[in-house]
Amino acid sequence: MTACLRRYLTTAALFGTVALFCFARLASGSDPVRQISPDEFEAILAEQQGNIVILNLWATWCAPCLVEIPDLLKVESELKHRNVSLIGVSVDEPAFNTNNITRMRDKRFPDFLTYARDNRDTDYLISVVDPAWNEVVPTTYIIDRAGEIHTRIQGKKSLKEFKAAVLAAIE
Amino acid sequence: MNLFKSVATTVAFALYATLGQADPISPIDHIAVAPDIAINDIGDIAVIWVDRSPELSGEHSGHDRHLSYTDLYMAISKDGGNTFDTPAKVNHDDGVVWGQSVSRPRIISAVDGTWHISYAANEIHPDMHKPVLTSHYTRSTDGGVTFDAPRRLSTLTNSDLSDMIHGGFTSAAAFQTITRANDGSVHLFWIDTRHMSPQESTGALYSAVSRNGGATFDGDREIFAANVCPCCQLMATTSAGADVLVSMRDVSDDGHRQATVTRIGPDSTITHDRVDIGTAPWQIEGCPLKPTALAVKDDAVFTAVYSGGEAEPGVFFSWSTDGGKSFARAIPVHSDALVSDAPTVTANDNHLLVAWHGKTGGPRRVFYRMYDFAGAPVGDIRSVDSGPGNASSPVVVALPNGSFRVVWEQDDRIHTTVLPSSPVEIEVGLR
């Protein structure tokens, strides 16, 4: 292999890696947050049967919510091999698009898989999981492998507390 | 295009008005939430709400740097709420109102018939060129036909917390409330986050006062520098004396968010510090959102609030017999509900009315119950016959004839109905 060819292949590999990285970022961070109906939410959760789901209710204007989401992402990352997944639901007013929710997600936690409601009434969506939700954010549900609520956590918690709650549901 | 939009909106409202007097109040082709209601001394009723017209959304709003796309509308009834005039738009610039059920615009009336309105607005900071949330005031002195140019009462600061709070706002002056004192002064209060930091995540209580019927306001003034829940709406009301009463959630160092009431004097100084209204300790670093409802009858002060600290969380009712300086232990309002929240309270000459939204198995509905002025329930819990759909976020006023009127949101529209004047009338009505 000539030095010229080696240089060419190295450059191509470098460009390829950068392009792949950019594509991955675009795919996770640039798609607008999807607005879902209660039926769609039910289907999303049904797909998770067999997994432990951390379901986090948050809002862009809720400071404690924004502080705890990175910790929830860490818990998901550390326990992914044990089939733990994190799903967010924003309770922000949905408007006719989700610009502000998407903007906040992309800026603060682009890897956060989160949805928004497609109806102005949050209760329609959350009732799929908890008809007795008391409209407080942040609320985090640890949902077991059978799809049942194992733990309901309200208010900002630490990484340690979240991890302990998820491990309790795993065991 | 703008002319077309204006004409289309006007026609939509006019068509709605000709359809007549049915509940709901808001037009069918608009999304309406977060109602408030007030009554003036001659019995005119005003209802305001946050409204999103089909034309006013996202990139079509003309405010691509704004985080909200909503307007504020008001409808007046001169016959006790049986019919309402065509709704009028309150804000002058399209789409600048930042309002939702948990940070709703508020309206009060003055003795001279003026309607005073407070709301949070989404502006662009002139120096930082980023969204900023500010507290605004306007008034109508012609019965709700026109409104003064809205005025920003919160000072613009250079703090930039856009990475930290409120979905990208540099700072926020929201969750506001408004009341009048017995001397006629108009008091606005809001939660201000200008001092917030990653280390200090509580809000401050700010106020602005007008002593000439809303023509001008003093500069904004800090009442509490910290330890106010930054995402829990405030409430305020006139006391029997010279003070006004303000309710807020106090954030303690150990993370409790207790519902409290404080007394503010005519000169905007604290005349009595925050007093716990008697709910169990609730340790939560989060946003309970709904306000602590307030009503006054002579020296008695009545409050209703959601508490999550109790063995059975839900709406709790409490009262003070010394003008809000101390409160009895709060009592549960709807123990057998799956969930109860968002209470509102008002008094007439005979009874106190507490209303809230709750669930007892089906969709959310508006419930209410009367109490006497000693805090004892009078009659049973009743629900408003609102048909299918989730009914929520009620607000009540007392009418001159002894009955009450309630507004609420349901399926993207604002609804209203009258509630009986006494438990006896309820029983007769049921027969």
Interface residues (C-beta under 8 A of the other chain):
Chain A: A59 T60 W61 C62 A63 P64 C65 L66 V67 D92 E93 A95 F96 N97 N99 N100 I101 R103 M104 K107 R108 R120 D121 D123 Y124 P131 A132 W133 N134 E135 V136 V137 P138 T139 Q154 G155 K156
Chain B: I31 V33 R52 S57 G58 L67 S68 Y69 Q100 D163 M164 I165 H166 G167 G168 A172 M196 S201 P230 C231 G255 Q283 I284 E285 G286 C287 P288 L289 K290 Y306 G308 P313 L338 V339 D341 A342 K359 R364 N390 S392 D411 D412
